[in-house]
Every structure is written in structure tokens, then in C-alpha cells.
Amino acid sequence: MKVTWKLADGSEISADVAAGETLKDAALTACVPHITGDCG
């Protein structure tokens, strides 16, 4: 499926995401800024 992240500056980053893939992992793969992927 196609996912689009809308950034604070109004720009968008889109990526195809496979079934079962997390949005966090997809964001990291797509180089979405400010997604660190760190755990708590």
C-alpha cells in the first residue's frame, strides 16, 4: 500500500509499504526526518 507522511513544512514523503511492515520501519526506510526508531 502507498503511505504518505506530511511534514511540518508542508512537504510530503510517499512510499510503498508492504503488508506487515510497521509504519515506523517504513518511515526509517523512506528517510522521513525526526523518526529515530529508538525505544524507551
HTML snippet that shows the backbone in 3Dmol.js (N, CA, C, O; Angstrom):
<script src="https://3Dmol.org/build/3Dmol-min.js"></script>
<div id="view" style="width:600px;height:400px;position:relative"></div>
<script>
const pdb = `
ATOM      1  N   MET A   1       0.841  -1.165   0.000  1.00  0.00           N
ATOM      2  CA  MET A   1       0.000   0.000   0.000  1.00  0.00           C
ATOM      3  C   MET A   1       0.886   1.228   0.000  1.00  0.00           C
ATOM      4  O   MET A   1       2.042   1.170   0.418  1.00  0.00           O
ATOM      5  N   LYS A   2       0.346   2.327  -0.465  1.00  0.00           N
ATOM      6  CA  LYS A   2       1.098   3.580  -0.508  1.00  0.00           C
ATOM      7  C   LYS A   2       0.763   4.395   0.739  1.00  0.00           C
ATOM      8  O   LYS A   2      -0.402   4.546   1.107  1.00  0.00           O
ATOM      9  N   VAL A   3       1.809   4.915   1.380  1.00  0.00           N
ATOM     10  CA  VAL A   3       1.664   5.742   2.577  1.00  0.00           C
ATOM     11  C   VAL A   3       2.335   7.080   2.299  1.00  0.00           C
ATOM     12  O   VAL A   3       3.387   7.135   1.662  1.00  0.00           O
ATOM     13  N   THR A   4       1.720   8.157   2.781  1.00  0.00           N
ATOM     14  CA  THR A   4       2.293   9.489   2.630  1.00  0.00           C
ATOM     15  C   THR A   4       2.409  10.140   3.997  1.00  0.00           C
ATOM     16  O   THR A   4       1.434  10.227   4.743  1.00  0.00           O
ATOM     17  N   TRP A   5       3.619  10.597   4.317  1.00  0.00           N
ATOM     18  CA  TRP A   5       3.853  11.355   5.541  1.00  0.00           C
ATOM     19  C   TRP A   5       3.855  12.819   5.160  1.00  0.00           C
ATOM     20  O   TRP A   5       4.542  13.213   4.218  1.00  0.00           O
ATOM     21  N   LYS A   6       3.096  13.631   5.878  1.00  0.00           N
ATOM     22  CA  LYS A   6       3.065  15.076   5.645  1.00  0.00           C
ATOM     23  C   LYS A   6       3.943  15.724   6.708  1.00  0.00           C
ATOM     24  O   LYS A   6       3.706  15.558   7.904  1.00  0.00           O
ATOM     25  N   LEU A   7       4.949  16.456   6.271  1.00  0.00           N
ATOM     26  CA  LEU A   7       5.910  17.069   7.171  1.00  0.00           C
ATOM     27  C   LEU A   7       5.432  18.438   7.632  1.00  0.00           C
ATOM     28  O   LEU A   7       4.534  19.029   7.032  1.00  0.00           O
ATOM     29  N   ALA A   8       6.035  18.931   8.697  1.00  0.00           N
ATOM     30  CA  ALA A   8       5.635  20.208   9.297  1.00  0.00           C
ATOM     31  C   ALA A   8       5.752  21.370   8.318  1.00  0.00           C
ATOM     32  O   ALA A   8       5.005  22.343   8.419  1.00  0.00           O
ATOM     33  N   ASP A   9       6.687  21.276   7.370  1.00  0.00           N
ATOM     34  CA  ASP A   9       6.865  22.363   6.404  1.00  0.00           C
ATOM     35  C   ASP A   9       5.901  22.274   5.224  1.00  0.00           C
ATOM     36  O   ASP A   9       5.955  23.091   4.304  1.00  0.00           O
ATOM     37  N   GLY A  10       5.013  21.269   5.258  1.00  0.00           N
ATOM     38  CA  GLY A  10       4.024  21.102   4.202  1.00  0.00           C
ATOM     39  C   GLY A  10       4.442  20.148   3.099  1.00  0.00           C
ATOM     40  O   GLY A  10       3.618  19.768   2.267  1.00  0.00           O
ATOM     41  N   SER A  11       5.705  19.757   3.079  1.00  0.00           N
ATOM     42  CA  SER A  11       6.153  18.805   2.066  1.00  0.00           C
ATOM     43  C   SER A  11       5.675  17.401   2.433  1.00  0.00           C
ATOM     44  O   SER A  11       5.247  17.152   3.560  1.00  0.00           O
ATOM     45  N   GLU A  12       5.755  16.497   1.471  1.00  0.00           N
ATOM     46  CA  GLU A  12       5.292  15.132   1.684  1.00  0.00           C
ATOM     47  C   GLU A  12       6.345  14.135   1.234  1.00  0.00           C
ATOM     48  O   GLU A  12       7.108  14.398   0.305  1.00  0.00           O
ATOM     49  N   ILE A  13       6.378  12.995   1.898  1.00  0.00           N
ATOM     50  CA  ILE A  13       7.214  11.866   1.504  1.00  0.00           C
ATOM     51  C   ILE A  13       6.287  10.672   1.380  1.00  0.00           C
ATOM     52  O   ILE A  13       5.553  10.350   2.314  1.00  0.00           O
ATOM     53  N   SER A  14       6.319  10.013   0.223  1.00  0.00           N
ATOM     54  CA  SER A  14       5.467   8.852  -0.011  1.00  0.00           C
ATOM     55  C   SER A  14       6.330   7.614  -0.211  1.00  0.00           C
ATOM     56  O   SER A  14       7.461   7.697  -0.691  1.00  0.00           O
ATOM     57  N   ALA A  15       5.777   6.470   0.164  1.00  0.00           N
ATOM     58  CA  ALA A  15       6.488   5.209  -0.011  1.00  0.00           C
ATOM     59  C   ALA A  15       5.483   4.077  -0.121  1.00  0.00           C
ATOM     60  O   ALA A  15       4.379   4.151   0.419  1.00  0.00           O
ATOM     61  N   ASP A  16       5.877   3.035  -0.825  1.00  0.00           N
ATOM     62  CA  ASP A  16       5.092   1.809  -0.852  1.00  0.00           C
ATOM     63  C   ASP A  16       5.487   0.995   0.368  1.00  0.00           C
ATOM     64  O   ASP A  16       6.674   0.785   0.622  1.00  0.00           O
ATOM     65  N   VAL A  17       4.499   0.538   1.123  1.00  0.00           N
ATOM     66  CA  VAL A  17       4.741  -0.203   2.356  1.00  0.00           C
ATOM     67  C   VAL A  17       4.139  -1.593   2.211  1.00  0.00           C
ATOM     68  O   VAL A  17       2.968  -1.742   1.863  1.00  0.00           O
ATOM     69  N   ALA A  18       4.946  -2.595   2.478  1.00  0.00           N
ATOM     70  CA  ALA A  18       4.490  -3.981   2.362  1.00  0.00           C
ATOM     71  C   ALA A  18       3.582  -4.349   3.528  1.00  0.00           C
ATOM     72  O   ALA A  18       3.718  -3.818   4.630  1.00  0.00           O
ATOM     73  N   ALA A  19       2.667  -5.256   3.271  1.00  0.00           N
ATOM     74  CA  ALA A  19       1.803  -5.764   4.338  1.00  0.00           C
ATOM     75  C   ALA A  19       2.675  -6.351   5.437  1.00  0.00           C
ATOM     76  O   ALA A  19       3.599  -7.116   5.161  1.00  0.00           O
ATOM     77  N   GLY A  20       2.386  -5.996   6.673  1.00  0.00           N
ATOM     78  CA  GLY A  20       3.146  -6.498   7.810  1.00  0.00           C
ATOM     79  C   GLY A  20       4.303  -5.610   8.233  1.00  0.00           C
ATOM     80  O   GLY A  20       4.850  -5.791   9.321  1.00  0.00           O
ATOM     81  N   GLU A  21       4.684  -4.661   7.400  1.00  0.00           N
ATOM     82  CA  GLU A  21       5.763  -3.735   7.763  1.00  0.00           C
ATOM     83  C   GLU A  21       5.183  -2.636   8.646  1.00  0.00           C
ATOM     84  O   GLU A  21       4.087  -2.144   8.381  1.00  0.00           O
ATOM     85  N   THR A  22       5.906  -2.249   9.687  1.00  0.00           N
ATOM     86  CA  THR A  22       5.407  -1.185  10.560  1.00  0.00           C
ATOM     87  C   THR A  22       5.609   0.170   9.894  1.00  0.00           C
ATOM     88  O   THR A  22       6.501   0.342   9.063  1.00  0.00           O
ATOM     89  N   LEU A  23       4.773   1.119  10.270  1.00  0.00           N
ATOM     90  CA  LEU A  23       4.926   2.468   9.732  1.00  0.00           C
ATOM     91  C   LEU A  23       6.237   3.093  10.183  1.00  0.00           C
ATOM     92  O   LEU A  23       6.839   3.873   9.446  1.00  0.00           O
ATOM     93  N   LYS A  24       6.687   2.756  11.394  1.00  0.00           N
ATOM     94  CA  LYS A  24       7.977   3.268  11.879  1.00  0.00           C
ATOM     95  C   LYS A  24       9.104   2.771  10.986  1.00  0.00           C
ATOM     96  O   LYS A  24       9.948   3.559  10.559  1.00  0.00           O
ATOM     97  N   ASP A  25       9.127   1.477  10.699  1.00  0.00           N
ATOM     98  CA  ASP A  25      10.181   0.927   9.851  1.00  0.00           C
ATOM     99  C   ASP A  25      10.112   1.498   8.437  1.00  0.00           C
ATOM    100  O   ASP A  25      11.140   1.789   7.826  1.00  0.00           O
ATOM    101  N   ALA A  26       8.905   1.655   7.929  1.00  0.00           N
ATOM    102  CA  ALA A  26       8.747   2.238   6.598  1.00  0.00           C
ATOM    103  C   ALA A  26       9.241   3.678   6.578  1.00  0.00           C
ATOM    104  O   ALA A  26       9.872   4.103   5.611  1.00  0.00           O
ATOM    105  N   ALA A  27       8.959   4.431   7.637  1.00  0.00           N
ATOM    106  CA  ALA A  27       9.421   5.815   7.720  1.00  0.00           C
ATOM    107  C   ALA A  27      10.945   5.880   7.766  1.00  0.00           C
ATOM    108  O   ALA A  27      11.549   6.740   7.125  1.00  0.00           O
ATOM    109  N   LEU A  28      11.560   4.987   8.510  1.00  0.00           N
ATOM    110  CA  LEU A  28      13.022   4.959   8.571  1.00  0.00           C
ATOM    111  C   LEU A  28      13.611   4.631   7.200  1.00  0.00           C
ATOM    112  O   LEU A  28      14.590   5.250   6.783  1.00  0.00           O
ATOM    113  N   THR A  29      13.024   3.668   6.501  1.00  0.00           N
ATOM    114  CA  THR A  29      13.493   3.291   5.170  1.00  0.00           C
ATOM    115  C   THR A  29      13.332   4.444   4.188  1.00  0.00           C
ATOM    116  O   THR A  29      14.178   4.642   3.316  1.00  0.00           O
ATOM    117  N   ALA A  30      12.248   5.206   4.327  1.00  0.00           N
ATOM    118  CA  ALA A  30      11.966   6.323   3.424  1.00  0.00           C
ATOM    119  C   ALA A  30      12.687   7.608   3.835  1.00  0.00           C
ATOM    120  O   ALA A  30      12.514   8.646   3.196  1.00  0.00           O
ATOM    121  N   CYS A  31      13.490   7.543   4.892  1.00  0.00           N
ATOM    122  CA  CYS A  31      14.253   8.700   5.385  1.00  0.00           C
ATOM    123  C   CYS A  31      13.361   9.868   5.803  1.00  0.00           C
ATOM    124  O   CYS A  31      13.685  11.029   5.553  1.00  0.00           O
ATOM    125  N   VAL A  32      12.236   9.550   6.440  1.00  0.00           N
ATOM    126  CA  VAL A  32      11.366  10.592   6.976  1.00  0.00           C
ATOM    127  C   VAL A  32      12.105  11.230   8.154  1.00  0.00           C
ATOM    128  O   VAL A  32      12.530  10.516   9.063  1.00  0.00           O
ATOM    129  N   PRO A  33      12.267  12.558   8.161  1.00  0.00           N
ATOM    130  CA  PRO A  33      13.023  13.198   9.241  1.00  0.00           C
ATOM    131  C   PRO A  33      12.306  13.113  10.582  1.00  0.00           C
ATOM    132  O   PRO A  33      11.079  13.039  10.647  1.00  0.00           O
ATOM    133  N   HIS A  34      13.092  13.124  11.637  1.00  0.00           N
ATOM    134  CA  HIS A  34      12.619  13.139  13.026  1.00  0.00           C
ATOM    135  C   HIS A  34      12.013  11.812  13.474  1.00  0.00           C
ATOM    136  O   HIS A  34      11.308  11.770  14.482  1.00  0.00           O
ATOM    137  N   ILE A  35      12.276  10.725  12.741  1.00  0.00           N
ATOM    138  CA  ILE A  35      11.874   9.385  13.171  1.00  0.00           C
ATOM    139  C   ILE A  35      13.162   8.694  13.606  1.00  0.00           C
ATOM    140  O   ILE A  35      13.978   8.308  12.769  1.00  0.00           O
ATOM    141  N   THR A  36      13.341   8.538  14.914  1.00  0.00           N
ATOM    142  CA  THR A  36      14.602   7.978  15.399  1.00  0.00           C
ATOM    143  C   THR A  36      14.561   6.464  15.497  1.00  0.00           C
ATOM    144  O   THR A  36      15.590   5.810  15.324  1.00  0.00           O
ATOM    145  N   GLY A  37      13.408   5.898  15.769  1.00  0.00           N
ATOM    146  CA  GLY A  37      13.306   4.456  15.905  1.00  0.00           C
ATOM    147  C   GLY A  37      13.826   3.948  17.229  1.00  0.00           C
ATOM    148  O   GLY A  37      13.972   2.739  17.410  1.00  0.00           O
ATOM    149  N   ASP A  38      14.113   4.854  18.174  1.00  0.00           N
ATOM    150  CA  ASP A  38      14.603   4.453  19.490  1.00  0.00           C
ATOM    151  C   ASP A  38      13.468   3.935  20.358  1.00  0.00           C
ATOM    152  O   ASP A  38      12.322   4.364  20.226  1.00  0.00           O
ATOM    153  N   CYS A  39      13.796   3.019  21.237  1.00  0.00           N
ATOM    154  CA  CYS A  39      12.823   2.517  22.208  1.00  0.00           C
ATOM    155  C   CYS A  39      13.133   3.113  23.575  1.00  0.00           C
ATOM    156  O   CYS A  39      14.285   3.394  23.908  1.00  0.00           O
ATOM    157  N   GLY A  40      12.088   3.295  24.344  1.00  0.00           N
ATOM    158  CA  GLY A  40      12.066   3.850  25.564  1.00  0.00           C
ATOM    159  C   GLY A  40      12.709   3.986  26.745  1.00  0.00           C
ATOM    160  O   GLY A  40      12.220   4.678  27.638  1.00  0.00           O
TER     161      GLY A  40
END
`;
const viewer = $3Dmol.createViewer("view");
viewer.addModel(pdb, "pdb");
viewer.setStyle({}, {cartoon: {color: "spectrum"}});
viewer.zoomTo();
viewer.render();
</script>
